[in-house]
Amino acid sequence: MSPTGTDPETNAADDADAEPDLTYPTTRNVLESDCERCPALTDARECISWGTGSLEASVVVVGEAPGYGNPDADRWRGGNWTGKAYTSRHSGRRIRRLLARIGYDDEAYYTNAVKCFPADPEEPETNREPTSEERANCRSHLLTELETVDPDVVLATGKHATKTVLAAEDRKLEGFVDSVLTPVRCDRLDVTLVPILHPSYQNTWSVSNYPKPNIACVS
């Protein structure tokens, strides 16, 4: 711990958050405004977190599900409170800055495999892993987004997002860590899938040790 009582690793991540603010997304791609396919998710959510970004984007970023967020924050409150994908203070800004650093800030569309916050019944402000049924129920929304945007590359952030994209190809994930930054051609979706670590791993995995995904080589 540092003399101020804070974790230096957390401080490193907060330093990244101190970079100049990115443009806050103001629109969302609403596909089914009253979707109630998953009763548990419907009961727990504040907003459905629809995709944000250009519908002509060359890169689609897919996360697992929106986090709880901070309802009292002025900006970047989290998709559960804004209704927009990847707008949480930490993960949202980190993944958006990653895309900005490699030159795709204006060419990315952000969404999640599951559009609603999956609350833990015992700790409602904590997320649980979406069930396989919830991922399957929401998959048609993701497929609609991919068909509409027609990207060259899908950047899947984390194991569960990667599994969801591969499931649309009737393929299974074999060893997530070994698949990170390894392009996978998805013929049915007509995209190249690039799995990356979830941005929350920046708390334990130094940004300087995490290679930038070379999207250009597969786009």
Backbone as a chain_set.jsonl record, in Angstrom:
{"seq": "MSPTGTDPETNAADDADAEPDLTYPTTRNVLESDCERCPALTDARECISWGTGSLEASVVVVGEAPGYGNPDADRWRGGNWTGKAYTSRHSGRRIRRLLARIGYDDEAYYTNAVKCFPADPEEPETNREPTSEERANCRSHLLTELETVDPDVVLATGKHATKTVLAAEDRKLEGFVDSVLTPVRCDRLDVTLVPILHPSYQNTWSVSNYPKPNIACVS", "coords": {"N": [[0.827, -1.194, 0.0], [0.411, 2.294, -0.626], [1.736, 5.38, 0.898], [-0.538, 6.924, 1.179], [-2.496, 5.182, 1.621], [-3.615, 3.849, -0.482], [-3.852, 1.477, -3.137], [-1.056, 0.898, -5.152], [-1.258, -0.297, -7.683], [-3.896, 0.153, -8.361], [-3.797, 2.897, -8.418], [-2.213, 3.265, -10.692], [-3.968, 2.491, -12.687], [-5.891, 4.461, -12.317], [-4.425, 6.679, -13.077], [-4.365, 6.325, -15.81], [-7.035, 6.809, -16.294], [-7.005, 9.49, -15.904], [-6.3, 10.734, -18.205], [-7.04, 12.99, -20.983], [-10.553, 13.578, -21.361], [-12.658, 11.386, -23.221], [-14.973, 11.575, -25.971], [-18.232, 11.628, -24.867], [-20.641, 9.159, -25.429], [-23.685, 9.861, -27.058], [-25.819, 8.744, -28.341], [-27.673, 5.708, -29.004], [-28.073, 2.39, -30.27], [-30.986, 1.274, -30.502], [-32.667, -1.739, -30.443], [-34.772, -3.334, -29.548], [-36.857, -1.955, -27.664], [-38.431, -2.608, -25.441], [-37.591, -5.08, -24.54], [-38.059, -8.173, -22.957], [-37.04, -10.709, -22.619], [-35.585, -12.12, -20.757], [-36.455, -12.832, -17.626], [-35.155, -12.469, -15.051], [-33.134, -10.637, -15.628], [-34.642, -8.511, -16.584], [-35.987, -7.727, -14.264], [-33.866, -6.799, -12.7], [-32.47, -4.751, -13.995], [-31.712, -1.25, -14.736], [-31.58, 0.158, -17.101], [-31.726, -0.927, -20.509], [-28.769, -1.736, -22.068], [-27.86, -0.594, -24.911], [-26.033, -0.826, -28.048], [-23.374, 1.473, -28.887], [-22.042, 3.968, -31.066], [-20.659, 4.345, -34.42], [-22.653, 3.192, -37.096], [-21.374, 2.405, -39.281], [-18.971, 1.405, -38.595], [-15.676, -0.039, -38.581], [-14.736, -1.729, -36.71], [-16.087, -3.756, -34.218], [-16.63, -3.766, -30.836], [-17.071, -6.145, -28.384], [-18.409, -6.765, -25.283], [-19.046, -8.614, -22.183], [-21.375, -8.069, -20.486], [-23.257, -5.228, -19.27], [-21.898, -3.313, -16.525], [-22.691, -2.505, -13.059], [-22.254, 0.199, -12.517], [-22.175, 3.73, -11.608], [-24.651, 5.431, -10.258], [-24.693, 8.035, -9.298], [-22.725, 9.503, -10.466], [-21.721, 12.12, -12.706], [-21.0, 11.694, -15.362], [-20.195, 8.944, -17.574], [-21.444, 6.753, -16.257], [-22.023, 4.085, -16.388], [-23.401, 1.395, -18.255], [-25.783, 0.268, -17.245], [-27.086, 2.378, -16.109], [-27.054, 4.382, -17.989], [-27.969, 3.289, -20.324], [-26.348, 2.778, -22.444], [-23.81, 0.998, -24.138], [-20.667, 0.009, -22.751], [-19.936, 2.353, -21.179], [-19.042, 2.735, -18.644], [-17.188, 4.06, -15.833], [-14.58, 2.998, -15.494], [-13.931, 0.445, -17.042], [-15.227, 1.091, -19.475], [-14.048, 3.557, -20.321], [-11.407, 2.738, -20.487], [-11.31, 0.762, -22.529], [-12.188, 2.284, -24.665], [-10.163, 4.176, -24.821], [-8.045, 2.511, -25.456], [-8.757, 1.784, -28.079], [-8.649, 4.329, -29.193], [-5.926, 4.9, -28.994], [-4.828, 3.247, -30.897], [-5.826, 4.28, -33.148], [-8.527, 3.945, -33.864], [-10.666, 5.288, -32.792], [-12.826, 6.686, -33.892], [-13.908, 4.781, -35.444], [-15.189, 2.645, -34.293], [-17.599, 0.485, -32.836], [-19.501, -0.134, -29.984], [-20.635, -2.731, -27.924], [-22.484, -5.24, -26.034], [-22.508, -8.758, -25.241], [-24.637, -9.585, -23.696], [-27.297, -7.501, -22.989], [-28.35, -6.414, -20.664], [-27.882, -5.563, -17.189], [-26.597, -8.089, -15.192], [-27.581, -8.796, -12.226], [-26.337, -9.932, -9.081], [-28.231, -11.97, -7.062], [-27.841, -11.998, -4.276], [-26.195, -9.859, -3.802], [-27.112, -7.101, -4.978], [-25.822, -4.934, -6.253], [-23.676, -6.004, -7.422], [-22.318, -7.735, -10.186], [-23.263, -10.835, -11.695], [-22.297, -13.814, -13.503], [-23.724, -13.98, -16.703], [-26.317, -16.322, -17.537], [-26.264, -19.282, -19.631], [-28.637, -19.448, -21.035], [-29.518, -16.797, -20.969], [-27.507, -15.589, -22.47], [-27.995, -16.835, -24.902], [-30.589, -15.941, -25.449], [-30.119, -13.267, -25.958], [-28.501, -13.266, -28.116], [-29.449, -12.917, -30.714], [-29.788, -10.179, -30.886], [-27.141, -9.294, -30.894], [-26.272, -10.493, -33.279], [-27.862, -9.13, -35.096], [-26.789, -6.576, -34.809], [-24.174, -7.004, -35.783], [-24.744, -7.673, -38.404], [-25.879, -5.301, -39.27], [-23.877, -3.317, -38.842], [-21.7, -4.479, -40.111], [-18.81, -5.097, -39.707], [-15.189, -5.272, -40.119], [-13.643, -6.429, -38.17], [-14.15, -8.075, -35.066], [-13.72, -7.275, -31.798], [-13.355, -8.998, -29.015], [-13.878, -8.684, -25.632], [-12.622, -10.359, -23.188], [-13.254, -13.67, -21.766], [-15.958, -14.637, -21.794], [-17.308, -13.018, -23.606], [-15.904, -13.699, -25.887], [-16.573, -16.42, -26.094], [-19.294, -16.165, -26.667], [-19.368, -14.959, -29.212], [-18.097, -16.95, -30.719], [-19.958, -18.969, -30.367], [-21.982, -18.253, -32.059], [-20.954, -19.181, -34.348], [-21.153, -21.817, -34.044], [-19.016, -22.874, -32.655], [-16.611, -23.778, -30.158], [-14.828, -22.354, -27.393], [-11.481, -22.969, -26.841], [-9.388, -22.796, -24.407], [-8.87, -19.812, -23.256], [-6.804, -17.914, -22.547], [-4.656, -18.63, -24.188], [-5.719, -17.886, -26.569], [-5.788, -15.158, -26.71], [-5.323, -12.192, -28.518], [-4.994, -13.593, -30.844], [-5.945, -13.805, -34.079], [-9.065, -14.981, -35.351], [-10.752, -16.42, -37.927], [-14.106, -15.958, -38.758], [-16.373, -17.43, -40.553], [-19.184, -17.594, -40.966], [-20.151, -15.242, -39.794], [-18.684, -13.501, -41.213], [-16.426, -12.042, -40.366], [-13.348, -11.13, -38.701], [-12.357, -12.406, -35.695], [-10.912, -11.091, -32.794], [-9.733, -11.908, -29.804], [-9.347, -10.262, -26.662], [-7.933, -9.374, -23.439], [-10.163, -8.573, -20.765], [-10.869, -5.126, -20.096], [-10.803, -4.532, -17.341], [-8.725, -5.945, -16.32], [-6.562, -4.338, -16.327], [-5.983, -3.45, -13.812], [-4.403, -5.362, -12.684], [-2.705, -6.187, -14.611], [-0.201, -4.695, -16.136], [-0.519, -1.894, -18.271], [1.634, -1.312, -19.881], [2.723, -3.768, -20.333], [0.958, -5.035, -21.912], [0.353, -5.948, -25.065], [-0.559, -3.922, -27.871], [-3.492, -4.606, -29.693], [-3.153, -5.625, -32.992], [-5.082, -4.533, -35.044], [-5.11, -3.574, -37.601], [-3.756, -5.416, -39.146], [-5.564, -7.365, -39.756], [-7.763, -6.261, -40.827]], "CA": [[0.0, 0.0, 0.0], [1.147, 3.541, -0.665], [1.581, 6.162, 2.112], [-1.879, 7.505, 1.279], [-3.431, 4.113, 1.917], [-4.21, 3.333, -1.702], [-3.103, 0.437, -3.82], [-0.349, 1.499, -6.283], [-1.747, -0.819, -8.962], [-5.125, 0.874, -8.659], [-3.393, 4.245, -8.796], [-1.741, 3.238, -12.079], [-5.142, 2.479, -13.547], [-6.537, 5.761, -12.219], [-3.635, 7.609, -13.879], [-4.842, 6.189, -17.189], [-8.323, 7.473, -16.358], [-6.787, 10.935, -15.818], [-6.046, 11.269, -19.529], [-8.152, 13.836, -21.433], [-11.811, 12.866, -21.538], [-13.122, 11.019, -24.552], [-16.317, 12.047, -26.255], [-19.263, 10.798, -24.237], [-21.63, 8.766, -26.438], [-24.993, 10.47, -26.826], [-26.868, 7.978, -29.002], [-27.583, 4.259, -28.86], [-28.739, 1.656, -31.336], [-32.052, 0.525, -29.834], [-33.2, -2.787, -31.308], [-36.047, -3.813, -28.99], [-36.864, -1.071, -26.497], [-39.125, -3.21, -24.303], [-37.209, -6.493, -24.49], [-38.258, -8.841, -21.675], [-36.782, -12.123, -22.875], [-34.958, -12.742, -19.584], [-37.149, -12.258, -16.463], [-34.252, -12.035, -13.983], [-32.448, -9.432, -16.085], [-35.643, -7.451, -16.656], [-36.272, -7.271, -12.905], [-32.692, -6.208, -12.052], [-31.847, -3.667, -14.748], [-32.237, 0.103, -14.761], [-31.731, 0.438, -18.532], [-31.104, -1.857, -21.446], [-27.557, -1.077, -22.578], [-27.725, -0.851, -26.342], [-24.755, -0.49, -28.641], [-23.083, 2.866, -29.186], [-20.998, 4.14, -32.061], [-21.035, 4.449, -35.822], [-23.193, 1.991, -37.73], [-20.462, 2.09, -40.386], [-17.681, 1.139, -37.955], [-14.907, -1.176, -39.085], [-14.446, -2.58, -35.553], [-17.128, -3.884, -33.199], [-16.124, -4.23, -29.55], [-18.114, -6.895, -27.687], [-18.166, -7.135, -23.895], [-19.945, -9.655, -21.68], [-22.638, -7.474, -20.052], [-22.978, -3.961, -18.587], [-21.694, -3.333, -15.094], [-23.677, -1.756, -12.272], [-21.992, 1.613, -12.718], [-22.347, 4.66, -10.5], [-25.794, 6.281, -10.628], [-24.514, 9.399, -8.811], [-21.703, 10.188, -11.252], [-22.278, 12.981, -13.74], [-20.746, 11.121, -16.684], [-19.614, 7.597, -17.579], [-22.043, 6.11, -15.095], [-22.204, 2.651, -16.593], [-24.518, 1.115, -19.144], [-27.01, -0.016, -16.517], [-27.734, 3.646, -15.767], [-27.114, 5.257, -19.164], [-28.574, 2.61, -21.46], [-25.374, 2.737, -23.528], [-22.771, -0.005, -23.896], [-19.284, 0.398, -22.451], [-19.825, 3.736, -20.734], [-18.681, 2.788, -17.225], [-16.053, 4.931, -15.578], [-13.283, 2.344, -15.651], [-13.801, -0.425, -18.218], [-15.651, 1.787, -20.679], [-13.042, 4.518, -20.768], [-10.158, 2.045, -20.82], [-11.377, 0.125, -23.838], [-12.296, 3.346, -25.658], [-8.836, 4.771, -24.975], [-7.239, 1.542, -26.189], [-9.082, 1.948, -29.499], [-8.159, 5.637, -29.626], [-4.463, 4.862, -29.122], [-4.443, 2.547, -32.123], [-6.372, 5.0, -34.283], [-9.867, 3.505, -34.249], [-11.639, 5.909, -31.909], [-14.016, 7.073, -34.654], [-14.288, 3.666, -36.31], [-15.538, 1.519, -33.438], [-18.958, 0.361, -32.315], [-19.369, -0.837, -28.709], [-21.842, -3.411, -27.486], [-22.262, -6.363, -25.125], [-23.177, -10.0, -25.597], [-25.899, -9.487, -22.963], [-27.533, -6.054, -22.936], [-28.868, -5.988, -19.367], [-27.034, -5.816, -16.032], [-26.955, -9.338, -14.501], [-27.351, -8.576, -10.801], [-26.236, -11.058, -8.167], [-29.391, -11.885, -6.158], [-27.437, -11.76, -2.895], [-25.559, -8.536, -3.768], [-27.707, -6.507, -6.185], [-24.944, -3.993, -6.94], [-22.576, -6.794, -7.974], [-22.775, -8.529, -11.324], [-22.989, -12.268, -11.79], [-22.1, -14.251, -14.885], [-24.994, -14.305, -17.375], [-26.521, -17.735, -17.798], [-26.192, -19.654, -21.047], [-29.934, -19.116, -21.629], [-29.541, -15.345, -21.173], [-26.637, -15.277, -23.608], [-28.673, -17.299, -26.109], [-31.729, -15.048, -25.688], [-29.651, -11.961, -26.425], [-27.578, -13.427, -29.238], [-30.013, -12.378, -31.958], [-29.498, -8.748, -30.906], [-25.747, -9.145, -31.327], [-26.187, -10.846, -34.689], [-28.449, -8.008, -35.833], [-25.796, -5.495, -34.812], [-23.069, -7.349, -36.675], [-25.249, -7.591, -39.773], [-26.116, -3.893, -39.583], [-22.615, -2.587, -38.891], [-20.85, -5.165, -41.085], [-17.421, -4.722, -39.433], [-14.115, -6.168, -40.542], [-13.073, -7.072, -36.992], [-14.839, -8.072, -33.777], [-12.79, -7.307, -30.677], [-14.099, -9.56, -27.89], [-13.151, -8.364, -24.41], [-12.789, -11.356, -22.147], [-13.587, -15.053, -22.115], [-17.371, -14.887, -22.067], [-17.636, -12.351, -24.871], [-15.309, -14.522, -26.945], [-17.402, -17.628, -26.214], [-20.569, -15.811, -27.283], [-19.152, -14.762, -30.65], [-17.814, -18.261, -31.306], [-21.188, -19.771, -30.342], [-22.728, -17.91, -33.267], [-20.326, -19.968, -35.411], [-21.206, -23.211, -33.584], [-17.665, -23.257, -32.261], [-16.344, -23.646, -28.735], [-13.55, -21.751, -27.035], [-10.526, -23.903, -26.243], [-8.266, -22.104, -23.771], [-8.974, -18.389, -23.568], [-5.535, -17.192, -22.435], [-3.861, -18.919, -25.376], [-6.358, -17.297, -27.753], [-5.716, -13.693, -26.658], [-4.627, -11.522, -29.62], [-4.847, -14.501, -31.982], [-7.1, -13.628, -34.96], [-9.834, -16.164, -35.722], [-11.682, -16.109, -39.014], [-15.465, -16.444, -38.544], [-16.938, -17.397, -41.908], [-20.622, -17.306, -40.953], [-20.326, -13.828, -39.467], [-17.873, -12.757, -42.174], [-15.568, -11.121, -39.615], [-12.213, -11.706, -38.0], [-12.483, -12.243, -34.252], [-9.665, -10.918, -32.052], [-10.001, -11.879, -28.366], [-8.407, -9.541, -25.811], [-8.278, -9.389, -22.027], [-11.137, -7.567, -20.36], [-10.142, -3.934, -19.631], [-10.645, -4.5, -15.888], [-7.458, -6.582, -15.978], [-5.51, -3.339, -16.221], [-5.644, -3.296, -12.4], [-3.4, -6.351, -12.3], [-1.849, -6.434, -15.766], [0.244, -3.365, -16.517], [-0.774, -1.502, -19.664], [2.89, -1.341, -20.629], [3.033, -5.158, -20.66], [-0.137, -5.578, -22.71], [0.561, -5.493, -26.443], [-1.71, -3.345, -28.556], [-3.977, -5.495, -30.745], [-2.858, -5.113, -34.329], [-6.298, -4.67, -35.82], [-4.852, -3.248, -39.005], [-3.251, -6.564, -39.887], [-6.622, -8.303, -40.097], [-8.953, -5.514, -41.229]], "C": [[0.867, 1.251, 0.0], [0.942, 4.31, 0.626], [0.186, 6.76, 2.271], [-2.929, 6.446, 1.541], [-4.134, 3.565, 0.707], [-3.284, 2.335, -2.358], [-2.396, 1.041, -5.026], [-0.824, 0.991, -7.627], [-3.03, -0.097, -9.355], [-4.809, 2.292, -9.086], [-2.939, 4.3, -10.249], [-2.918, 3.253, -13.039], [-5.84, 3.829, -13.514], [-5.768, 6.817, -13.007], [-4.075, 7.559, -15.336], [-6.184, 6.897, -17.351], [-8.182, 8.988, -16.332], [-6.449, 11.557, -17.164], [-7.232, 12.137, -19.965], [-9.405, 13.019, -21.73], [-12.085, 12.565, -22.998], [-14.514, 11.608, -24.753], [-17.335, 11.102, -25.649], [-20.324, 10.438, -25.26], [-23.006, 9.314, -26.09], [-26.138, 9.697, -27.465], [-26.655, 6.494, -28.761], [-28.438, 3.596, -29.923], [-29.795, 0.733, -30.728], [-32.679, -0.472, -30.816], [-34.562, -3.297, -30.845], [-36.224, -3.119, -27.64], [-37.505, -1.679, -25.263], [-38.784, -4.688, -24.136], [-37.348, -7.052, -23.075], [-38.02, -10.34, -21.807], [-36.264, -12.852, -21.637], [-35.553, -12.125, -18.318], [-36.211, -11.73, -15.38], [-33.522, -10.748, -14.366], [-33.413, -8.254, -16.149], [-35.913, -6.859, -15.281], [-35.113, -6.475, -12.302], [-32.18, -4.941, -12.732], [-32.478, -2.315, -14.449], [-32.514, 0.508, -16.207], [-31.193, -0.746, -19.324], [-29.93, -1.118, -22.083], [-27.342, -1.428, -24.045], [-26.386, -0.367, -26.868], [-24.618, 0.991, -28.937], [-21.975, 2.94, -30.224], [-21.552, 4.168, -33.466], [-21.563, 3.121, -36.351], [-22.401, 1.627, -38.989], [-19.066, 1.787, -39.858], [-16.988, -0.069, -38.572], [-14.565, -2.164, -37.965], [-15.647, -2.575, -34.618], [-16.501, -4.477, -31.941], [-17.273, -4.895, -28.8], [-17.652, -7.223, -26.273], [-19.139, -8.206, -23.457], [-21.323, -9.081, -21.362], [-22.31, -6.148, -19.368], [-22.755, -4.159, -17.1], [-22.744, -2.504, -14.384], [-23.507, -0.256, -12.47], [-22.218, 2.432, -11.46], [-23.473, 5.632, -10.839], [-25.643, 7.734, -10.202], [-23.471, 10.188, -9.601], [-22.364, 11.015, -12.352], [-22.142, 12.36, -15.127], [-20.148, 9.734, -16.527], [-20.138, 6.757, -16.412], [-22.155, 4.595, -15.22], [-23.465, 2.387, -17.385], [-25.83, 0.841, -18.442], [-27.779, 1.256, -16.189], [-27.847, 4.581, -16.965], [-27.87, 4.616, -20.323], [-27.653, 2.529, -22.656], [-24.247, 1.774, -23.171], [-21.409, 0.627, -23.65], [-19.147, 1.885, -22.15], [-19.489, 3.82, -19.248], [-17.392, 3.572, -17.043], [-14.723, 4.26, -15.899], [-13.193, 1.542, -16.947], [-14.16, 0.298, -19.501], [-14.595, 2.736, -21.204], [-11.749, 3.822, -21.168], [-10.216, 1.431, -22.213], [-11.495, 1.178, -24.937], [-10.936, 4.022, -25.879], [-7.884, 3.822, -25.7], [-7.488, 1.688, -27.685], [-8.589, 3.288, -30.029], [-6.653, 5.611, -29.858], [-4.021, 4.175, -30.399], [-5.175, 3.107, -33.348], [-7.761, 4.61, -34.72], [-10.954, 4.144, -33.397], [-12.92, 6.298, -32.624], [-14.536, 5.935, -35.535], [-14.658, 2.427, -35.507], [-16.981, 1.623, -32.963], [-18.86, -0.529, -31.083], [-20.694, -1.469, -28.304], [-21.474, -4.512, -26.495], [-23.004, -7.589, -25.623], [-24.545, -10.079, -24.937], [-26.123, -8.011, -22.661], [-28.004, -5.534, -21.58], [-27.924, -6.383, -18.241], [-27.486, -7.089, -15.307], [-26.631, -9.238, -13.012], [-27.248, -9.895, -10.04], [-27.392, -10.951, -7.175], [-29.022, -11.558, -4.719], [-26.757, -10.405, -2.714], [-25.977, -7.782, -5.02], [-26.831, -5.501, -6.921], [-23.726, -4.681, -7.541], [-23.103, -7.636, -9.121], [-22.412, -9.998, -11.152], [-22.721, -12.597, -13.251], [-23.456, -14.527, -15.521], [-25.099, -15.803, -17.629], [-26.423, -18.022, -19.287], [-27.504, -19.321, -21.749], [-30.029, -17.616, -21.91], [-28.667, -14.952, -22.349], [-27.305, -15.681, -24.918], [-29.845, -16.389, -26.464], [-31.303, -13.736, -26.324], [-28.815, -12.058, -27.7], [-28.136, -12.844, -30.529], [-29.804, -10.869, -32.044], [-28.075, -8.501, -31.405], [-25.604, -9.452, -32.813], [-26.782, -9.742, -35.567], [-27.471, -6.844, -35.919], [-24.668, -5.78, -35.788], [-23.507, -7.279, -38.135], [-25.425, -6.141, -40.203], [-24.809, -3.13, -39.777], [-21.679, -3.158, -39.957], [-19.375, -4.812, -40.897], [-16.433, -5.684, -40.08], [-13.638, -7.022, -39.369], [-14.031, -6.982, -35.816], [-13.783, -8.238, -32.696], [-13.584, -7.768, -29.456], [-13.303, -9.381, -26.608], [-13.475, -9.38, -23.322], [-13.299, -12.691, -22.659], [-15.039, -15.209, -22.55], [-17.833, -14.196, -23.342], [-17.105, -13.161, -26.044], [-16.139, -15.776, -27.182], [-18.711, -17.329, -26.936], [-20.425, -15.635, -28.789], [-18.903, -16.106, -31.329], [-19.062, -19.142, -31.345], [-22.049, -19.49, -31.565], [-22.187, -18.656, -34.482], [-20.417, -21.465, -35.126], [-19.818, -23.745, -33.259], [-17.494, -23.016, -30.766], [-14.963, -23.044, -28.519], [-12.679, -22.784, -26.345], [-9.339, -23.121, -25.697], [-8.225, -20.629, -24.088], [-7.62, -17.686, -23.566], [-4.678, -17.403, -23.68], [-4.436, -18.261, -26.633], [-6.216, -15.783, -27.812], [-4.806, -13.154, -27.759], [-4.335, -12.439, -30.808], [-6.074, -14.371, -32.89], [-7.738, -14.957, -35.344], [-10.82, -15.762, -36.811], [-13.032, -16.761, -38.733], [-16.218, -16.318, -39.866], [-18.416, -17.047, -41.919], [-20.889, -15.823, -40.716], [-19.587, -12.918, -40.435], [-17.061, -11.662, -41.474], [-14.338, -11.886, -39.135], [-12.359, -11.374, -36.525], [-11.097, -12.123, -33.628], [-10.0, -10.855, -30.561], [-8.929, -11.067, -27.631], [-8.838, -9.703, -24.356], [-9.32, -8.308, -21.745], [-10.393, -6.348, -19.809], [-9.976, -3.849, -18.121], [-9.333, -5.138, -15.45], [-6.319, -5.58, -15.913], [-5.13, -3.07, -14.771], [-4.516, -4.233, -11.993], [-2.396, -6.636, -13.41], [-1.444, -5.084, -16.327], [-0.021, -3.093, -17.982], [0.489, -1.617, -20.494], [3.273, -2.761, -21.033], [1.99, -5.796, -21.568], [-0.007, -5.087, -24.141], [-0.712, -4.942, -27.056], [-2.183, -4.321, -29.64], [-3.766, -4.884, -32.119], [-4.063, -5.357, -35.225], [-6.025, -4.466, -37.304], [-4.412, -4.453, -39.801], [-4.334, -7.533, -40.302], [-7.84, -7.583, -40.657], [-9.019, -5.271, -42.719]], "O": [[1.954, 1.25, 0.578], [0.059, 3.948, 1.404], [-0.227, 7.07, 3.388], [-4.113, 6.756, 1.67], [-5.15, 2.882, 0.838], [-2.072, 2.36, -2.148], [-3.06, 1.65, -5.865], [-0.809, 1.731, -8.611], [-3.237, 0.227, -10.525], [-5.446, 2.839, -9.986], [-3.238, 5.259, -10.961], [-2.888, 3.928, -14.067], [-6.327, 4.304, -14.54], [-6.368, 7.746, -13.547], [-4.155, 8.583, -16.014], [-6.456, 7.505, -18.386], [-9.117, 9.704, -16.692], [-6.323, 12.777, -17.265], [-8.313, 12.036, -19.386], [-9.332, 11.918, -22.276], [-11.79, 13.364, -23.887], [-15.144, 12.08, -23.807], [-17.294, 9.897, -25.899], [-20.867, 11.332, -25.908], [-23.435, 9.231, -24.94], [-27.304, 9.961, -27.169], [-25.57, 6.076, -28.356], [-29.407, 4.177, -30.412], [-29.531, -0.441, -30.472], [-33.16, -0.089, -31.882], [-35.407, -3.651, -31.668], [-35.796, -3.631, -26.606], [-37.158, -1.304, -24.144], [-39.605, -5.461, -23.641], [-36.826, -6.482, -22.118], [-38.713, -11.145, -21.184], [-36.477, -14.054, -21.484], [-35.194, -11.002, -17.964], [-36.447, -10.649, -14.842], [-33.316, -9.873, -13.525], [-33.047, -7.129, -15.809], [-36.051, -5.645, -15.136], [-35.336, -5.58, -11.487], [-31.513, -4.132, -12.086], [-33.612, -2.229, -13.977], [-33.54, 1.118, -16.507], [-30.314, -1.473, -18.86], [-30.087, -0.003, -22.578], [-26.717, -2.438, -24.37], [-25.693, 0.41, -26.212], [-25.602, 1.681, -29.201], [-21.083, 2.092, -30.262], [-22.756, 4.033, -33.68], [-20.993, 2.063, -36.087], [-22.724, 0.658, -39.676], [-18.086, 1.899, -40.594], [-17.642, -1.006, -39.028], [-14.155, -3.293, -38.231], [-16.163, -1.514, -34.267], [-15.914, -5.558, -31.98], [-18.325, -4.287, -28.602], [-16.627, -7.88, -26.084], [-19.964, -8.663, -24.248], [-22.328, -9.545, -21.901], [-21.177, -5.963, -18.924], [-23.339, -5.052, -16.485], [-23.587, -1.874, -15.023], [-24.49, 0.477, -12.578], [-22.426, 1.883, -10.378], [-23.272, 6.56, -11.623], [-26.381, 8.591, -10.686], [-23.344, 11.4, -9.427], [-23.426, 10.658, -12.862], [-23.038, 12.475, -15.963], [-19.648, 9.389, -15.457], [-19.368, 6.135, -15.681], [-22.365, 3.908, -14.22], [-24.475, 3.067, -17.211], [-26.892, 1.148, -18.984], [-28.996, 1.215, -16.011], [-28.673, 5.494, -16.947], [-28.36, 5.319, -21.207], [-28.103, 2.245, -23.766], [-23.787, 1.743, -22.03], [-21.05, 1.636, -24.256], [-18.354, 2.589, -22.776], [-19.64, 4.885, -18.65], [-16.606, 3.728, -17.978], [-13.842, 4.873, -16.502], [-12.455, 1.922, -17.857], [-13.476, 0.14, -20.513], [-14.278, 2.726, -22.393], [-11.065, 4.268, -22.09], [-9.272, 1.566, -22.991], [-10.959, 0.989, -26.029], [-10.604, 4.394, -27.004], [-7.023, 4.26, -26.462], [-6.543, 1.712, -28.473], [-8.159, 3.382, -31.179], [-6.156, 6.223, -30.803], [-2.955, 4.483, -30.932], [-5.158, 2.514, -34.427], [-8.152, 4.911, -35.848], [-12.053, 3.599, -33.29], [-13.996, 6.247, -32.029], [-15.496, 6.115, -36.284], [-14.471, 1.3, -35.966], [-17.501, 2.713, -32.724], [-18.206, -1.571, -31.127], [-21.74, -0.822, -28.337], [-20.304, -4.693, -26.16], [-24.001, -7.479, -26.337], [-25.501, -10.575, -25.533], [-25.233, -7.344, -22.134], [-28.051, -4.321, -21.374], [-27.247, -7.408, -18.319], [-28.629, -7.166, -14.855], [-25.52, -9.564, -12.595], [-27.976, -10.847, -10.319], [-27.52, -9.927, -6.504], [-29.796, -10.912, -4.012], [-26.739, -9.86, -1.61], [-25.269, -7.82, -6.026], [-27.066, -5.236, -8.1], [-22.848, -4.025, -8.101], [-24.201, -8.187, -9.043], [-21.398, -10.347, -10.548], [-22.899, -11.752, -14.128], [-24.268, -15.243, -14.934], [-24.101, -16.469, -17.9], [-26.49, -17.107, -20.107], [-27.5, -18.952, -22.924], [-30.55, -17.203, -22.946], [-29.036, -14.082, -23.138], [-27.204, -14.974, -25.92], [-30.073, -16.095, -27.638], [-32.034, -13.16, -27.13], [-28.463, -11.038, -28.293], [-27.38, -12.33, -31.353], [-29.657, -10.326, -33.139], [-27.836, -7.618, -32.229], [-24.891, -8.746, -33.526], [-26.268, -9.456, -36.649], [-27.337, -6.207, -36.963], [-24.252, -4.895, -36.537], [-22.732, -6.874, -39.001], [-25.156, -5.789, -41.352], [-24.648, -2.391, -40.749], [-20.956, -2.416, -40.622], [-18.747, -4.287, -41.816], [-16.802, -6.769, -40.529], [-13.275, -8.185, -39.543], [-14.651, -5.944, -35.591], [-13.043, -9.222, -32.683], [-14.395, -7.012, -28.921], [-12.178, -9.868, -26.502], [-14.484, -9.263, -22.626], [-13.714, -12.828, -23.81], [-15.317, -15.847, -23.565], [-18.662, -14.735, -24.076], [-17.772, -13.295, -27.07], [-16.385, -16.158, -28.326], [-19.186, -18.144, -27.726], [-21.265, -16.107, -29.556], [-19.446, -16.366, -32.403], [-19.214, -19.966, -32.247], [-22.758, -20.371, -32.052], [-22.855, -18.757, -35.511], [-19.849, -22.283, -35.85], [-19.488, -24.896, -33.544], [-18.153, -22.154, -30.186], [-14.058, -23.2, -29.339], [-13.101, -23.405, -25.369], [-8.397, -22.818, -26.43], [-7.616, -20.223, -25.078], [-7.318, -16.935, -24.494], [-4.047, -16.466, -24.17], [-3.737, -18.096, -27.633], [-6.492, -15.179, -28.848], [-3.669, -13.599, -27.915], [-3.527, -12.103, -31.674], [-7.159, -14.796, -32.494], [-7.044, -15.934, -35.626], [-11.63, -14.855, -36.618], [-13.107, -17.967, -38.498], [-16.647, -15.229, -40.245], [-18.865, -16.288, -42.778], [-21.751, -15.227, -41.362], [-19.83, -11.712, -40.474], [-17.014, -10.517, -41.925], [-14.296, -13.116, -39.161], [-12.47, -10.207, -36.149], [-10.215, -12.94, -33.891], [-10.507, -9.833, -30.098], [-7.744, -11.175, -27.943], [-9.963, -10.114, -24.074], [-9.351, -7.267, -22.402], [-9.385, -6.511, -19.121], [-9.077, -3.149, -17.653], [-8.873, -4.901, -14.333], [-5.217, -5.928, -15.488], [-4.061, -2.516, -14.513], [-3.76, -3.937, -11.067], [-1.358, -7.255, -13.173], [-2.266, -4.396, -16.933], [0.218, -3.947, -18.836], [0.435, -1.976, -21.671], [4.055, -2.95, -21.965], [2.12, -6.959, -21.95], [-0.238, -3.907, -24.402], [-1.807, -5.437, -26.792], [-1.37, -4.812, -30.423], [-4.163, -3.746, -32.367], [-4.065, -6.266, -36.055], [-6.639, -5.111, -38.155], [-4.659, -4.522, -41.005], [-4.084, -8.431, -41.107], [-8.854, -8.223, -40.937], [-9.968, -4.653, -43.203]]}, "num_chains": 1, "name": "protein.A"}
